[in-house]
Every structure is written in C-alpha cells, then in structure tokens.
C-alpha cells in the first residue's frame, strides 16, 4: 500500500512539473543571482538542505518530479546505473554551478528575495522547460535506472550535505536499519531498489547508510522477512 501511495504522489508531481519546474530550476537561480536576487528556486534549494537534516532524501523518493519521470522510464531501460565515478559526476557539476552562483551573489550586493522571480510563463520559459525535461528523459533512457539522479542532479548534493551535517552534529534523521541476522539473502531488497544499490550487501555489512539512498522504502516493503526498518534514528 505504501508504494502505491508513493507512486501516486510521484505521478502527481510529474503532472505538476510544468509549474514546479519554476521553483526547481538551476537556470532561474543563475539569472536571479546575476540580478542580486534570491529566487524561489534558491529558497527551495535552501529548504531542501535544511529539511534533509531530519528528512534525509525523502524528497527524492517521494516528491521529486524529475525522479517520477525517471521511474516511469525504468520499464524502457532497467539497466543498473550506479558507480563511484558515475555518482561523483553530479558533485563536480554542482560545485562549478554553485561556485558561479556564489560569485554572482557576492558581486551583486545587496541581495533581495523574490520568490516569484522569473515565474511568468512565456515562450522563453516553455523552451527552457522543454530542454530540461528532454535532458532528464534522454539521459535516463540511455543510461539506466535513475541515471539522472546518480550523475547529473543539481538538487541531490544539497540533501547529501544535509545528511552528513546531521550525522556530524549527532542529529537523529530519517534512515534505514537492518537486522542482518534475520536476513535470508533472497535479494529482493536489491531487486526492488530504484537507485541500483546493492542493498543486500548493505544489510550484511550492518550499515544501511548510502548517499545514493533516496528513502523510497521499496527495500523495506519488498523484504519478505521485514528485516529492514525505517524511522528517525541516530547513527550507530
């Protein structure tokens, strides 16, 4: 039942993506920064960073419209797309992008907040929306399961940093935990993971933390022995 709810919510956010895009846009943040403005997208990204201190990457697994598009594409290409270099690429892209934005903010003082900056829908914005959705679609289609999340996503690093900061400050956050002694090694947890994680190895190692985990809970719901639990938990 929980996965039906999750997929229904993701489908709804995908339908709303033409509107939500205006508040999840890396381009709008740059344009706002060049004018000394904290745009709605910048404020939303800041909220994602703060919320991840407790909620980890629940946004990615339950609310992200880009993630919804990718999960719908899994039927067309269910290739596993997960690896150190593949996962590291998004941090390189993010670091260059964020550094440029910070530079623009510093050189365009004083900053002012405008949540609805560049939210007028015109031909220009429709073109940008088309380009972004096409990139998400094609990248995932030619790479594999949630390939965009692994390699290109401009939002994930904010939440991963939030998770790391929560652990550093010993703040309980949403995470998984497993009873490895009860595991029967059926592999259903890994089979169900949309992020291509080897969840079985994570269970056997006793460490369920992964920066690539999006807290979708498919491994929790797919385990026949209910070995994996979730909740607001402290790090071991």
WOSUL-V84554 format. One record per backbone hydrogen bond with DSSP energy under -1.0 kcal/mol. NH is the residue of the N-H (numbers start at 0). CO is the residue of the C=O. E is the energy in kcal/mol with one decimal. If there is no record, write none. Layout:
nh=[NH:NH]
co=[CO:CO]
e=[E:E]
This chain:
nh=[4:5:6:7:8:9:10:11:12:13:14:15:18:19:20:21:22:23:28:29:30:31:32:33:34:35:36:37:42:43:44:45:46:47:48:49:50:51:52:53:54:55:57:60:61:62:63:67:68:69:70:71:72:75:76:86:87:88:91:92:93:94:95:96:97:98:99:100:101:102:103:104:105:106:111:113:116:118:125:126:127:128:129:130:131:132:133:134:135:136:137:138:139:140:141:144:146:149:150:151:152:158:159:160:161:162:163:164:165:166:167:168:170:172:173:174:176:178:181:190:191:195:198:201:202:203:204:206:212:220:221:225:228:230:232:232]
co=[0:1:2:3:4:5:6:7:8:9:10:11:15:15:16:18:19:20:24:25:26:27:28:29:31:32:31:111:38:39:40:41:42:43:44:45:46:47:49:50:50:51:54:56:57:58:58:63:64:65:66:67:68:72:72:82:83:84:87:88:89:90:91:92:93:94:95:96:97:98:99:100:101:102:35:37:113:115:121:122:123:124:125:126:127:128:129:130:131:132:133:134:135:136:137:78:143:145:146:147:147:154:155:156:157:158:159:160:161:162:163:164:165:232:53:230:228:226:178:186:187:192:196:197:198:199:200:201:209:216:217:222:176:174:172:230]
e=[-2.1:-2.5:-2.6:-1.9:-2.5:-2.6:-2.2:-1.9:-2.3:-2.1:-1.8:-1.5:-1.8:-2.8:-2.9:-1.3:-2.2:-1.4:-1.3:-1.5:-2.4:-2.6:-2.7:-2.1:-1.3:-1.4:-3.2:-2.6:-2.1:-2.5:-2.5:-2.0:-2.0:-2.3:-1.9:-2.1:-3.2:-1.6:-1.4:-1.3:-3.4:-1.3:-1.7:-1.4:-2.1:-2.4:-2.0:-1.8:-2.0:-1.8:-2.4:-1.9:-1.0:-1.6:-1.7:-3.0:-1.8:-1.3:-1.4:-2.2:-2.7:-2.4:-2.1:-2.4:-3.1:-2.2:-1.9:-1.9:-2.8:-2.2:-2.1:-2.5:-2.5:-2.1:-1.8:-2.4:-1.9:-1.5:-2.4:-2.1:-1.8:-2.6:-2.3:-2.3:-2.6:-2.5:-2.0:-2.2:-2.4:-2.5:-3.0:-2.6:-1.8:-2.3:-2.1:-2.9:-2.0:-1.8:-2.2:-2.3:-2.4:-1.1:-2.5:-2.4:-1.8:-2.2:-2.4:-2.6:-2.3:-2.2:-2.3:-2.1:-3.4:-2.1:-3.2:-2.2:-2.2:-1.7:-1.4:-2.0:-1.9:-1.2:-1.7:-1.6:-2.7:-2.5:-2.0:-1.2:-1.7:-2.4:-1.8:-1.1:-3.3:-1.5:-2.6:-1.1]
